[in-house]
């Protein structure tokens, strides 16, 4: 099914929500790499990275480089 377009802007509406990415992290015990989250949400790695990065900017998740890999950590608050 192709993405839907917003009638006013003509932009495609996202197929996912913040909660989809947060739930994926919960299912992965609160700590995961971008590819793991992308696989669970069923999106590209690039989409997952941008979405998780936005969540980190909002303070919903923490990003940490561990062993040269970017790791996302669910905020425990």
N, C-alpha and C positions, 0 to 999 in steps of 0.2 A: 504494500500500500504506500503510495507516494506521500510525502509530507504535505500538510495543508498550508495554504497561503492565507495570510491576513488580508481581508478585503480592502482595508484602508491603506496599508503600507506596501502590499505586494510581497512582503517578506514571508519566508517559510516559518511556520511556527515550530518550536522545538518538539521533538518526539519524547523528550525526557523531562524530568523535574529534578530539583535539588534532592528531593526525598529518594528518588531512584538511586542516586549516587551514595547518599548517606546509608540507605538500606544495604547496598552492596558492601560497604565498609563494615556494617554491623555483621553481616553474614560471614565476613572474612575476619572476624574477631577483632575488628577495630584497627587493624594495621594491614596495609596492602600496597602493592605496586600499582602503577597505572594500568598495565596490561591486565592484571587480575580483575580490577574494577571494570575495565572495558569489556572483558569477557562476560562478566555477570550481568552487566547492564545491556549487553548486546549492541555496542557501538564501537566506533573506531577508537584506537588508542589516542589519536589526536583530539577527538571530541571529549574523551574522558579526561585527558590532561587539562584541557581548557576549563571544563566544568569543575574539576577538583581544585584547580587554581583559583577560580572564582569563589568556591566555598572556603578556601584558605584565606582569601582576602576578606571574606565576611566573618572570619573567626570560627567557622563551623568545623573545620578540620585543620590539622597542623601538617605542614610539609617539612620533611627532614631528609637530608641526604645521608644514607647509610651505606657504607661500602661502595660509594660511587653510584648508587642507584637512588632515585627519588622515591621516597616512601610517604604514604599518606596515613595519618593517624587521626582517628575519630576523637573529637574533643569529648572528654569524659564528664564535663560539667552537666 
